[in-house]
Amino acid sequence: GVVVGGVGSVAAKAAAMARARKEALKGEEDSEEGPIGYILQLSKDSLTIGVGKSDSFTATAWKVEKDGSYSQEHSASISIVAPGIPELNLSDTSGTGSLIVTVSLTDSTDTKSADLTVNASAGGSEFSAQVSVTIEESIMVGFE
């Protein structure tokens, strides 16, 4: 699953996943080993940038165990796909486990918004989430 926010939102999602699994088994013994699922956590899913004003977010992958406990999945692969806006600059576009991405503009642009796609894969599961970027107009000051 995907969550936006702090670690509290990860804990709530992990507990819900464990509860849903327990209900699905209807009292049967859970004999499967390993994690029951994965969570892609975004620290936030909307950014506001402008010329000289950057913003950043963190994407982190977590694995969830059947008792509802969770831990960071350090082997998860995370990648960011940006739209083809030449002025849009990302500090990083791929990593494992966790990725901090700072988004900035290299120059003013007529584009007002953009969506970044965050892709993560772990243990055969794939997740995708959107981060919306609002681009503030740069104020041009002219002197005669």
ZAVEX-42635 format. One record per residue: residue number from 1; residue in three letters; z negated, y negated, x of N, C-alpha, C, O in turn. Coordinates in steps of 0.2 Angstrom, whole numbers, plus 5000, padded with zeros to 4 digits. Layout:
SITE    k    r  n.up  n.north  n.east  ca.up  ca.north  ca.east  c.up  c.north  c.east  o.up  o.north  o.east
SITE  NUM  Ala     Z        Y       X      Z         Y        X     Z        Y       X     Z        Y       X
...
// end
This chain:
SITE    k    r  n.up  n.north  n.east  ca.up  ca.north  ca.east  c.up  c.north  c.east  o.up  o.north  o.east
SITE    1  Gly  5000     5006    5004   5000      5000     5000  5000     4994    5004  5000     4994    5010
SITE    2  Val  5001     4988    5001   5001      4982     5004  4995     4977    5002  4994     4977    4995
SITE    3  Val  4991     4974    5006   4986      4969     5003  4987     4963    5007  4989     4963    5013
SITE    4  Val  4985     4957    5004   4985      4951     5007  4978     4948    5007  4974     4949    5002
SITE    5  Gly  4975     4946    5013   4968      4943     5013  4965     4946    5019  4968     4949    5024
SITE    6  Gly  4958     4946    5019   4954      4948     5024  4952     4956    5024  4955     4959    5020
SITE    7  Val  4948     4958    5028   4946      4965     5028  4943     4967    5022  4943     4973    5020
SITE    8  Gly  4940     4963    5018   4937      4965     5011  4943     4968    5007  4941     4973    5003
SITE    9  Ser  4949     4965    5007   4954      4967     5003  4956     4974    5005  4959     4978    5001
SITE   10  Val  4956     4975    5012   4958      4982     5015  4953     4987    5012  4954     4993    5010
SITE   11  Ala  4946     4985    5012   4941      4990     5010  4942     4992    5003  4941     4998    5001
SITE   12  Ala  4943     4987    4999   4944      4988     4991  4950     4993    4990  4950     4997    4986
SITE   13  Lys  4955     4992    4994   4961      4996     4993  4960     5003    4995  4962     5008    4992
SITE   14  Ala  4957     5004    5001   4955      5010     5004  4951     5014    4999  4952     5020    4998
SITE   15  Ala  4946     5011    4996   4941      5014     4991  4945     5016    4985  4944     5022    4982
SITE   16  Ala  4950     5012    4982   4954      5014     4977  4959     5019    4978  4960     5024    4974
SITE   17  Met  4961     5020    4984   4966      5025     4986  4962     5032    4986  4964     5037    4984
SITE   18  Ala  4956     5032    4989   4952      5038     4989  4950     5040    4982  4950     5046    4981
SITE   19  Arg  4948     5035    4978   4946      5037     4971  4952     5040    4967  4951     5045    4964
SITE   20  Ala  4958     5037    4968   4964      5040     4965  4966     5047    4967  4968     5051    4963
SITE   21  Arg  4965     5048    4973   4966      5055     4976  4961     5060    4973  4963     5065    4971
SITE   22  Lys  4955     5058    4973   4950      5062     4970  4951     5064    4963  4950     5070    4961
SITE   23  Glu  4953     5059    4959   4955      5060     4952  4961     5064    4951  4961     5069    4947
SITE   24  Ala  4966     5063    4955   4972      5067     4955  4970     5075    4956  4974     5079    4954
SITE   25  Leu  4965     5076    4961   4964      5083     4962  4960     5087    4957  4959     5093    4957
SITE   26  Lys  4957     5083    4952   4953      5085     4946  4948     5091    4948  4948     5096    4946
SITE   27  Gly  4944     5089    4954   4939      5094     4956  4941     5099    4960  4937     5103    4963
SITE   28  Glu  4947     5100    4962   4950      5105     4967  4947     5103    4974  4946     5097    4975
SITE   29  Glu  4947     5108    4978   4945      5106     4985  4951     5102    4988  4956     5104    4988
SITE   30  Asp  4949     5097    4992   4954      5093     4996  4954     5097    5003  4950     5095    5007
SITE   31  Ser  4959     5101    5004   4960      5104     5010  4964     5101    5015  4965     5103    5021
SITE   32  Glu  4968     5096    5013   4972      5093     5018  4968     5089    5023  4963     5086    5022
SITE   33  Glu  4971     5089    5029   4968      5086     5035  4972     5079    5036  4977     5078    5034
SITE   34  Gly  4968     5075    5040   4971      5068     5041  4971     5063    5036  4968     5064    5031
SITE   35  Pro  4974     5057    5038   4973      5052     5033  4977     5053    5026  4982     5057    5026
SITE   36  Ile  4974     5050    5021   4977      5051     5014  4982     5045    5013  4986     5045    5008
SITE   37  Gly  4983     5040    5017   4987      5035     5016  4987     5029    5021  4982     5029    5026
SITE   38  Tyr  4991     5024    5021   4991      5018     5025  4991     5012    5021  4993     5012    5016
SITE   39  Ile  4988     5007    5025   4989      5000     5021  4992     4995    5026  4990     4995    5032
SITE   40  Leu  4996     4991    5024   4999      4985     5028  4995     4979    5026  4996     4977    5020
SITE   41  Gln  4991     4976    5030   4987      4970     5028  4991     4964    5031  4992     4964    5037
SITE   42  Leu  4992     4959    5027   4994      4952     5029  4988     4947    5028  4985     4947    5023
SITE   43  Ser  4987     4944    5034   4981      4939     5033  4983     4933    5028  4979     4931    5024
SITE   44  Lys  4990     4932    5027   4992      4928     5022  4999     4929    5021  5003     4931    5025
SITE   45  Asp  5002     4927    5015   5009      4929     5013  5013     4922    5012  5018     4923    5009
SITE   46  Ser  5010     4917    5013   5014      4910     5013  5012     4906    5018  5006     4905    5020
SITE   47  Leu  5017     4903    5021   5016      4898     5027  5020     4892    5025  5024     4891    5021
SITE   48  Thr  5017     4886    5028   5021      4880     5028  5022     4877    5035  5017     4876    5039
SITE   49  Ile  5028     4876    5036   5030      4873     5043  5034     4867    5043  5036     4865    5037
SITE   50  Gly  5035     4864    5048   5039      4858     5049  5040     4857    5056  5038     4860    5060
SITE   51  Val  5044     4851    5057   5045      4850     5064  5039     4848    5067  5035     4843    5065
SITE   52  Gly  5037     4851    5073   5030      4849     5076  5024     4852    5072  5019     4851    5074
SITE   53  Lys  5025     4856    5067   5020      4860     5063  5021     4867    5062  5026     4869    5059
SITE   54  Ser  5018     4871    5066   5019      4878     5065  5013     4881    5061  5008     4878    5059
SITE   55  Asp  5014     4888    5059   5009      4891     5055  5010     4899    5057  5015     4901    5060
SITE   56  Ser  5004     4902    5056   5005      4909     5058  5001     4914    5054  4997     4912    5049
SITE   57  Phe  5003     4920    5054   4999      4926     5050  4999     4932    5055  5002     4932    5060
SITE   58  Thr  4994     4936    5053   4993      4943     5056  4995     4948    5052  4993     4948    5046
SITE   59  Ala  4999     4953    5054   5000      4959     5050  4997     4965    5054  4997     4966    5060
SITE   60  Thr  4993     4969    5050   4989      4974     5053  4990     4981    5049  4990     4980    5043
SITE   61  Ala  4991     4986    5053   4991      4993     5049  4985     4996    5050  4981     4997    5055
SITE   62  Trp  4983     4999    5044   4976      5003     5043  4978     5010    5041  4982     5011    5037
SITE   63  Lys  4974     5015    5043   4974      5022     5040  4968     5023    5036  4963     5021    5038
SITE   64  Val  4969     5026    5030   4964      5028     5026  4962     5035    5026  4966     5039    5025
SITE   65  Glu  4956     5037    5026   4953      5044     5026  4951     5046    5019  4951     5041    5015
SITE   66  Lys  4951     5052    5017   4949      5054     5011  4942     5052    5008  4942     5051    5002
SITE   67  Asp  4938     5050    5012   4931      5047     5010  4932     5040    5009  4927     5037    5007
SITE   68  Gly  4938     5037    5009   4938      5030     5008  4937     5025    5014  4938     5019    5014
SITE   69  Ser  4935     5029    5020   4934      5025     5026  4941     5023    5029  4946     5026    5027
SITE   70  Tyr  4942     5018    5033   4948      5016     5036  4947     5013    5043  4942     5011    5045
SITE   71  Ser  4952     5014    5047   4952      5011     5054  4959     5009    5055  4964     5011    5052
SITE   72  Gln  4960     5005    5060   4966      5002     5062  4971     5008    5065  4968     5012    5069
SITE   73  Glu  4977     5008    5063   4982      5013     5065  4986     5010    5071  4991     5006    5070
SITE   74  His  4983     5011    5077   4986      5008     5083  4993     5010    5084  4997     5007    5088
SITE   75  Ser  4995     5016    5082   5002      5018     5083  5007     5016    5078  5013     5017    5079
SITE   76  Ala  5005     5012    5073   5010      5010     5068  5015     5005    5071  5013     5001    5075
SITE   77  Ser  5021     5006    5069   5026      5001     5071  5027     4995    5066  5028     4997    5060
SITE   78  Ile  5027     4989    5068   5027      4983     5064  5033     4979    5066  5033     4978    5072
SITE   79  Ser  5037     4977    5062   5043      4973     5064  5044     4967    5058  5042     4968    5053
SITE   80  Ile  5046     4962    5061   5048      4956     5056  5055     4954    5056  5058     4954    5062
SITE   81  Val  5058     4954    5050   5065      4952     5050  5065     4945    5047  5063     4944    5041
SITE   82  Ala  5068     4941    5050   5069      4934     5048  5076     4932    5046  5081     4935    5048
SITE   83  Pro  5077     4928    5041   5084      4926     5039  5087     4922    5044  5084     4920    5049
SITE   84  Gly  5094     4922    5044   5098      4919     5049  5098     4911    5049  5103     4908    5048
SITE   85  Ile  5092     4908    5050   5091      4901     5051  5090     4899    5058  5085     4901    5061
SITE   86  Pro  5095     4896    5061   5095      4895     5069  5089     4891    5071  5086     4892    5076
SITE   87  Glu  5086     4887    5066   5081      4882     5069  5074     4886    5068  5069     4883    5070
SITE   88  Leu  5074     4892    5064   5067      4895     5063  5066     4899    5069  5070     4903    5072
SITE   89  Asn  5060     4898    5072   5057      4902     5078  5051     4906    5077  5046     4904    5074
SITE   90  Leu  5051     4913    5078   5046      4917     5078  5043     4919    5085  5047     4921    5089
SITE   91  Ser  5037     4918    5086   5034      4920     5092  5034     4927    5094  5035     4929    5100
SITE   92  Asp  5035     4932    5089   5035      4939     5090  5038     4942    5084  5037     4940    5079
SITE   93  Thr  5042     4947    5085   5045      4951     5080  5044     4958    5079  5046     4961    5075
SITE   94  Ser  5040     4961    5084   5039      4968     5084  5032     4969    5088  5031     4966    5093
SITE   95  Gly  5029     4975    5086   5023      4977     5090  5020     4983    5086  5023     4986    5082
SITE   96  Thr  5015     4985    5089   5011      4991     5086  5004     4990    5084  5001     4986    5088
SITE   97  Gly  5002     4993    5079   4995      4992     5077  4994     4985    5073  4992     4985    5067
SITE   98  Ser  4995     4980    5077   4993      4973     5074  4998     4968    5077  5000     4969    5083
SITE   99  Leu  5000     4963    5074   5005      4958     5076  5003     4951    5074  5003     4950    5068
SITE  100  Ile  5002     4947    5078   5001      4940     5076  5008     4936    5077  5011     4936    5083
SITE  101  Val  5010     4933    5072   5017      4929     5072  5016     4922    5070  5013     4920    5065
SITE  102  Thr  5018     4918    5075   5018      4911     5074  5025     4908    5072  5030     4910    5076
SITE  103  Val  5026     4905    5067   5032      4903     5065  5033     4895    5066  5028     4891    5064
SITE  104  Ser  5038     4893    5068   5039      4886     5070  5047     4884    5069  5051     4888    5068
SITE  105  Leu  5048     4878    5069   5055      4875     5069  5057     4872    5076  5053     4869    5079
SITE  106  Thr  5063     4874    5078   5065      4871     5084  5068     4864    5083  5069     4860    5088
SITE  107  Asp  5070     4863    5077   5074      4857     5075  5073     4856    5068  5072     4861    5064
SITE  108  Ser  5075     4850    5065   5075      4849     5058  5081     4853    5055  5086     4854    5058
SITE  109  Thr  5080     4855    5049   5085      4859     5045  5085     4857    5038  5080     4854    5035
SITE  110  Asp  5091     4858    5035   5091      4856     5028  5088     4862    5023  5087     4861    5017
SITE  111  Thr  5087     4868    5026   5084      4873     5023  5077     4872    5021  5073     4869    5025
SITE  112  Lys  5075     4873    5014   5068      4871     5012  5063     4877    5012  5057     4876    5012
SITE  113  Ser  5066     4883    5012   5062      4889     5012  5065     4895    5014  5071     4895    5015
SITE  114  Ala  5061     4900    5016   5064      4906     5019  5059     4912    5018  5053     4910    5017
SITE  115  Asp  5061     4918    5018   5057      4924     5017  5058     4928    5023  5063     4930    5025
SITE  116  Leu  5052     4930    5026   5051      4934     5031  5050     4941    5028  5046     4942    5024
SITE  117  Thr  5053     4946    5031   5051      4953     5028  5047     4957    5034  5049     4957    5040
SITE  118  Val  5041     4959    5032   5037      4963     5037  5038     4970    5035  5036     4972    5030
SITE  119  Asn  5040     4974    5040   5041      4981     5039  5036     4985    5044  5035     4983    5049
SITE  120  Ala  5033     4990    5041   5028      4994     5045  5029     5001    5043  5031     5003    5038
SITE  121  Ser  5028     5005    5048   5029      5013     5047  5023     5016    5051  5022     5014    5057
SITE  122  Ala  5020     5021    5048   5015      5025     5051  5014     5032    5048  5015     5032    5041
SITE  123  Gly  5014     5037    5051   5013      5044     5049  5018     5046    5043  5016     5049    5039
SITE  124  Gly  5024     5043    5044   5029      5045     5040  5030     5041    5033  5034     5041    5029
SITE  125  Ser  5025     5036    5033   5025      5031     5027  5028     5025    5030  5027     5023    5035
SITE  126  Glu  5032     5021    5025   5035      5015     5027  5033     5010    5022  5033     5011    5016
SITE  127  Phe  5031     5004    5024   5029      4998     5019  5033     4992    5021  5035     4991    5027
SITE  128  Ser  5034     4988    5016   5038      4982     5017  5034     4976    5013  5032     4978    5007
SITE  129  Ala  5034     4970    5015   5031      4965     5012  5034     4958    5014  5038     4958    5019
SITE  130  Gln  5034     4953    5009   5037      4947     5010  5032     4942    5012  5026     4942    5010
SITE  131  Val  5034     4937    5017   5030      4931     5018  5034     4926    5017  5040     4925    5020
SITE  132  Ser  5032     4921    5012   5037      4915     5011  5035     4910    5015  5029     4908    5017
SITE  133  Val  5040     4906    5018   5039      4901     5022  5042     4894    5019  5048     4894    5017
SITE  134  Thr  5038     4889    5018   5040      4883     5015  5041     4878    5021  5037     4877    5025
SITE  135  Ile  5047     4875    5021   5049      4871     5027  5049     4864    5024  5053     4861    5020
SITE  136  Glu  5044     4860    5027   5043      4853     5025  5049     4849    5028  5051     4850    5034
SITE  137  Glu  5051     4844    5025   5056      4839     5027  5053     4835    5033  5047     4833    5032
SITE  138  Ser  5057     4834    5038   5054      4829     5043  5056     4822    5041  5061     4821    5038
SITE  139  Ile  5051     4818    5042   5052      4811     5040  5055     4807    5046  5052     4806    5051
SITE  140  Met  5061     4805    5044   5065      4801     5050  5063     4794    5049  5063     4790    5044
SITE  141  Val  5060     4791    5055   5058      4784     5055  5064     4780    5059  5065     4782    5065
SITE  142  Gly  5067     4775    5056   5072      4771     5060  5069     4764    5061  5066     4761    5057
SITE  143  Phe  5071     4762    5067   5070      4755     5069  5076     4751    5070  5081     4754    5073
SITE  144  Glu  5076     4745    5067   5082      4741     5068  5082     4737    5074  5086     4733    5076
// end
